Amino acid sequence: MRTGIIEQAILNQLYTGSWRVADLVEYISAVTNVSVQGVYKAVRKLKAEEVVFVYGKFIALSGIWIAQEKEKLLFAEQAYKSAVDFDELTKVKKSKKMVTSFNTLNEIDLFWTHSYFQCAEQVDISAPSYSIQPHDWYPYVRPETDAYWIQKHLETKRLSRILLTHCGVLDMVVLKSRKKELGKLIEYTMGENPLKQKSTTYYNLLGPYIFKAEFDSVVASKLDRFVATHSRLPLQIEAQKEIEQIVQTKGIFKLTIEKSEEKAKKMEQKLKKYFQFL
């Protein structure tokens, strides 16, 4: 199946569960600026290809299609794991860094998530992960990668420690939701900035690996304003349209991956006191 932009937008929403057909069409039309007729055409295409099925006034993903896609993805995941380890893939060696540039938030997040979990394969499960960032917007900005992140932490039982340098209402809503999903596997702190980072900078620490994501300043400012002016989830249609525009905004994004036992240990010492685990 060759998936177009509209078809993919439909699938992205159906990944979360079934929808009323009329509501889904209205939502997709609003966030993509495609006519209602155009969205219905995409729905009919997915139905003809047996990707989705319609029952009464509702639409859902086909269980058979899900199983087929899962099998493909599991094969791909194993292929990437066995093909090359993380260090060889990224050329990261002791006392060296890998720096990669991207044009949009979507692009950096996709590689960031992929490389993070490639790295996690190399780190003992007893080592907690740290996320030190201005905001936690992933569930409503990048729901696909966020769902993958949660799934991986639940599967491995690795502890996750999140420190937000800001303390907005929307951030609190997200973190409370994370606590419900992950329970004892997560601990969070808000309103602290031990690394003195800017609102454009995001860190991950996992074993000897340090991830530093630097966002385009315009996009980072838009995210700051969005978090400051919203307080509820799920987002309304207009708010979701605003987010779609933000993630598609082109700019300069940079991801630095460094492997350094010494630097990582010093960094962890600065962070430990903000959490209850130790």
Protein Blocks (a to p, Z undefined) as FASTA:
>chain_A
ZZdfklmmmmmmmmnoccdfklmmmmmmmmnopafklmmmmmmmmmmnomaccehjbccd
dfklmmmmmmmmmmmmmmmmmmpcfklmnopaehiacddddfbfklmmmmmmmmmmmmmm
mpcfklccddddfbdcklmmmmmlmmmmmmmmmmnopacddddfbdcfklmmmmmmmmmm
nmmmbccdehiafkopafkbccddehjbccdddddfklmmmmmmmmmmgcbdcddfklmm
mmmmmmmpgcdddddddddfklmmmmmmmmmmmpckZZ
